[in-house]
Amino acid sequence: MRNLHAWTHRTAEGEKREVRAVKNRGRWRLQSKLQHEAEWTYHEVPVLSDLQELREILWRKYQRRRAAHEDVLLADKMLAESGSS
């Protein structure tokens, strides 16, 4: 089973944007696309707001026993590496 988390939000221009995070080899790999785009954009360096949202999603799922604590810690580590806490 893949460790996949996905969410959507609206951009400042009002366009729907979907983001997916997949855990692979001890790292979260994030990808996103706008509603009108056909192809996913893979982010080598994830957008800070996407990392923060992933961390919040993982924390909420962890509290409901739907995500592992190590996943939350990995998101925290990636946030620290990006310069945010």
C-alpha positions as CSV (number, residue, x, y, z in Angstrom):
1,M,0.0,0.0,0.0
2,R,1.4,3.4,-1.0
3,N,1.6,6.1,1.6
4,L,-0.4,8.8,-0.3
5,H,-2.1,12.0,0.9
6,A,-3.9,14.5,-1.3
7,W,-5.7,17.8,-0.9
8,T,-7.1,20.6,-3.0
9,H,-7.2,24.4,-2.5
10,R,-7.9,27.5,-4.5
11,T,-5.1,29.7,-5.7
12,A,-5.1,33.5,-5.3
13,E,-6.6,33.7,-8.9
14,G,-9.4,31.3,-7.8
15,E,-8.1,28.3,-9.7
16,K,-8.4,24.9,-8.2
17,R,-5.0,23.3,-7.4
18,E,-4.6,19.6,-6.4
19,V,-1.5,18.5,-4.4
20,R,-0.4,14.9,-3.7
21,A,2.3,13.7,-1.4
22,V,3.8,10.2,-1.7
23,K,6.3,8.8,0.8
24,N,9.1,7.1,-1.1
25,R,12.5,6.0,0.3
26,G,12.2,8.0,3.5
27,R,11.2,11.3,1.8
28,W,7.9,12.9,0.9
29,R,7.7,13.6,-2.8
30,L,5.1,16.3,-3.7
31,Q,3.4,16.9,-7.0
32,S,0.7,19.4,-8.0
33,K,-1.4,20.5,-10.9
34,L,-3.9,23.1,-11.7
35,Q,-7.4,22.0,-12.8
36,H,-6.8,22.9,-16.4
37,E,-3.4,21.2,-16.6
38,A,-3.1,17.6,-17.9
39,E,0.4,16.8,-16.5
40,W,1.5,16.7,-12.8
41,T,4.4,19.0,-11.8
42,Y,6.9,17.2,-9.5
43,H,8.6,19.4,-7.0
44,E,12.2,18.6,-6.2
45,V,12.1,21.4,-3.6
46,P,8.5,21.4,-2.3
47,V,6.7,24.7,-1.8
48,L,6.8,25.7,1.8
49,S,3.0,26.1,2.1
50,D,2.5,22.6,0.7
51,L,5.0,21.2,3.3
52,Q,3.1,22.9,6.1
53,E,-0.2,21.6,4.8
54,L,1.2,18.1,4.6
55,R,2.4,18.3,8.1
56,E,-1.0,19.5,9.4
57,I,-2.8,16.7,7.5
58,L,-0.4,14.1,8.8
59,W,-0.8,15.4,12.4
60,R,-4.6,15.2,12.1
61,K,-4.4,11.7,10.7
62,Y,-1.9,10.6,13.3
63,Q,-4.4,11.7,16.0
64,R,-7.0,9.5,14.4
65,R,-4.5,6.6,14.1
66,R,-4.5,6.8,10.3
67,A,-0.9,7.9,9.9
68,A,2.4,6.8,11.6
69,H,4.2,9.1,14.0
70,E,7.4,8.6,11.9
71,D,5.5,10.2,9.0
72,V,4.8,13.4,11.0
73,L,8.5,13.4,12.2
74,L,9.6,13.1,8.6
75,A,7.5,16.1,7.6
76,D,8.9,18.1,10.5
77,K,12.4,17.2,9.4
78,M,11.7,18.4,5.8
79,L,10.2,21.6,7.2
80,A,13.3,22.2,9.3
81,E,15.5,21.6,6.3
82,S,13.5,24.1,4.3
83,G,14.2,26.8,6.9
84,S,10.8,26.8,8.6
85,S,9.6,25.4,11.9
